[in-house]
Amino acid sequence: MLFVGCDQTLFVTFSADVLSTFQEQQQLHFWQRERGGLLFARSVGQTDGRVDVVQATGPSPWDKSGLTWLKLDHRRCLNEITSRFEAGLHFVGYWHTHPEMKPKLSREDIASAWPLMTDPGIDLTRLLLVVVGGNRGSTALDVSVLDRRNGAIVPLQRGNPSDRVVEHRDRPQAQRGPI
């Protein structure tokens, strides 16, 4: 599944394992609590703008959540980031569920993302924010990028495999950037 954004300079894909994690954790009933985790990739798109998300961690018993909110356990997040980095994976963002057919970032999600703009512990220019929704038959995703350079949250659009550009000959290198 491909998502494209940031003026065609960012291409994000999700592996089958990641999509499976999303599907397993969907909020299918109104009484289910939000769930979420971290996203990891082998590369942060420094040269070609490609970010292939290959792993999504699942919920933890130490996370706190309700029907419409989620607070990931900070210690568990740090441990997961460290252990995945030692295995060659880079932290690239967060995911969580919404009980909606067509999910999108809520006002609360956006408000909770703003402190990440200035968090000195996050050494990323861009941070993926994924909201998972849908039903038993399908998984729907809302994918955005928290762009720390300009202080904006930028929605990505679902793309076609033919949208993937290997080389950006028409764009100077300086305009492309890592996650």
C-alpha positions as CSV (number, residue, x, y, z in Angstrom):
1,M,0.0,0.0,0.0
2,L,1.6,3.2,-1.2
3,F,1.0,6.8,0.1
4,V,2.5,9.9,-1.6
5,G,2.9,13.4,-0.4
6,C,5.0,16.4,0.3
7,D,5.0,17.5,-3.3
8,Q,5.8,14.1,-4.6
9,T,9.0,13.9,-2.5
10,L,7.9,11.3,0.0
11,F,6.7,7.8,-0.8
12,V,5.6,5.6,2.1
13,T,4.7,1.9,1.8
14,F,3.5,-0.6,4.4
15,S,4.6,-4.2,4.4
16,A,2.1,-7.1,4.6
17,D,3.2,-7.7,8.2
18,V,2.4,-4.1,9.1
19,L,-0.9,-4.2,7.4
20,S,-1.7,-7.4,9.3
21,T,-0.9,-5.8,12.6
22,F,-3.2,-2.9,11.7
23,Q,-6.0,-5.3,10.8
24,E,-5.6,-7.4,14.0
25,Q,-5.8,-4.3,16.2
26,Q,-8.8,-2.5,14.5
27,Q,-11.5,-1.1,16.8
28,L,-14.4,-3.1,15.4
29,H,-16.9,-2.4,18.2
30,F,-17.9,0.9,19.9
31,W,-16.8,-0.4,23.3
32,Q,-13.2,-1.3,22.3
33,R,-10.4,1.0,23.4
34,E,-7.9,2.7,21.1
35,R,-4.7,0.7,20.5
36,G,-1.5,1.7,19.0
37,G,2.3,1.4,18.6
38,L,5.4,2.5,16.8
39,L,6.4,2.3,13.2
40,F,9.9,1.2,11.9
41,A,11.7,1.2,8.6
42,R,15.1,0.1,7.3
43,S,15.7,3.5,5.8
44,V,14.3,7.0,6.6
45,G,14.3,8.1,2.9
46,Q,17.4,10.3,3.0
47,T,18.3,9.9,-0.6
48,D,15.2,8.9,-2.5
49,G,12.2,9.9,-0.3
50,R,11.2,6.3,0.1
51,V,10.1,5.0,3.5
52,D,9.2,1.3,3.5
53,V,7.6,0.7,6.9
54,V,8.4,-3.0,7.7
55,Q,7.4,-3.3,11.3
56,A,4.6,-2.0,13.5
57,T,4.7,-2.8,17.2
58,G,1.4,-3.8,18.8
59,P,-0.2,-2.5,22.0
60,S,1.4,-3.0,25.4
61,P,-0.3,-3.8,28.7
62,W,1.5,-0.7,30.0
63,D,-0.3,1.7,27.6
64,K,-3.2,3.7,28.9
65,S,-6.3,4.0,26.7
66,G,-10.0,4.7,26.5
67,L,-12.6,4.6,23.8
68,T,-11.3,7.8,22.2
69,W,-7.8,8.3,23.6
70,L,-4.4,6.5,23.9
71,K,-1.2,7.2,25.8
72,L,1.6,4.9,24.9
73,D,3.9,3.9,27.7
74,H,7.1,6.0,27.3
75,R,9.5,3.5,28.7
76,R,8.2,0.7,26.4
77,C,8.5,3.1,23.5
78,L,12.1,3.9,24.3
79,N,12.9,0.2,24.8
80,E,11.3,-0.7,21.4
81,I,13.2,2.1,19.6
82,T,16.5,1.0,21.1
83,S,16.1,-2.7,20.4
84,R,14.8,-2.1,16.8
85,F,17.7,0.3,16.1
86,E,20.2,-2.4,17.3
87,A,18.5,-4.7,14.7
88,G,18.9,-2.1,11.9
89,L,15.5,-0.5,12.0
90,H,14.7,3.2,12.4
91,F,11.8,4.7,14.3
92,V,9.7,6.6,11.8
93,G,6.4,7.3,13.5
94,Y,3.3,6.3,15.4
95,W,0.0,4.5,14.6
96,H,-3.3,4.1,16.5
97,T,-6.8,3.0,15.9
98,H,-10.1,4.9,15.6
99,P,-13.6,3.2,15.5
100,E,-14.4,4.7,12.1
101,M,-14.8,3.4,8.6
102,K,-12.9,6.4,7.2
103,P,-10.4,7.4,9.9
104,K,-8.7,10.7,10.1
105,L,-6.6,12.6,12.7
106,S,-8.8,14.0,15.4
107,R,-8.3,17.4,17.1
108,E,-7.0,15.5,20.1
109,D,-4.6,13.6,17.9
110,I,-3.3,16.9,16.4
111,A,-3.0,18.5,19.8
112,S,-1.0,15.5,21.2
113,A,1.3,15.7,18.1
114,W,2.3,19.3,18.6
115,P,4.7,18.6,21.5
116,L,6.6,16.2,19.2
117,M,7.5,19.2,17.1
118,T,10.1,20.4,19.6
119,D,10.9,17.1,21.4
120,P,14.7,17.0,21.4
121,G,14.6,13.2,21.8
122,I,13.2,12.7,18.3
123,D,15.9,13.1,15.7
124,L,13.6,13.1,12.6
125,T,12.6,15.9,10.2
126,R,9.3,14.2,9.5
127,L,7.3,11.8,11.6
128,L,4.6,9.5,10.3
129,L,1.2,9.6,12.0
130,V,-1.2,6.7,11.0
131,V,-4.8,6.3,12.0
132,V,-6.3,2.8,11.4
133,G,-10.0,2.3,10.9
134,G,-12.3,0.2,8.7
135,N,-14.3,-2.9,9.3
136,R,-13.9,-6.7,9.3
137,G,-13.7,-6.8,5.6
138,S,-11.1,-4.0,5.0
139,T,-8.6,-1.8,6.8
140,A,-8.7,2.0,6.1
141,L,-5.7,4.2,6.8
142,D,-5.2,7.9,7.2
143,V,-1.5,8.7,6.8
144,S,0.0,12.1,7.6
145,V,3.4,13.5,8.2
146,L,4.3,15.8,11.0
147,D,6.8,18.0,9.3
148,R,9.0,19.5,12.0
149,R,10.8,21.9,9.5
150,N,7.7,24.0,8.9
151,G,5.5,23.0,11.8
152,A,2.8,21.4,9.8
153,I,0.8,18.2,9.7
154,V,0.6,17.2,6.0
155,P,-1.8,14.5,4.8
156,L,-0.5,11.9,2.4
157,Q,-2.6,10.6,-0.5
158,R,-3.1,7.0,-1.4
159,G,-1.1,6.3,-4.5
160,N,-0.7,3.7,-7.2
161,P,2.4,1.6,-7.6
162,S,3.1,3.5,-10.9
163,D,3.3,6.7,-8.8
164,R,6.5,5.5,-7.2
165,V,9.4,7.4,-8.7
166,V,12.9,5.9,-8.3
167,E,14.7,9.0,-9.5
168,H,13.6,12.6,-9.1
169,R,15.4,14.1,-12.0
170,D,13.1,17.1,-12.1
171,R,13.7,18.0,-8.4
172,P,16.9,19.3,-6.9
173,Q,18.3,17.1,-4.1
174,A,17.8,19.8,-1.5
175,Q,14.0,19.6,-1.9
176,R,13.9,16.0,-1.0
177,G,14.4,15.0,2.6
178,P,14.4,12.2,5.0
179,I,11.6,11.4,7.3
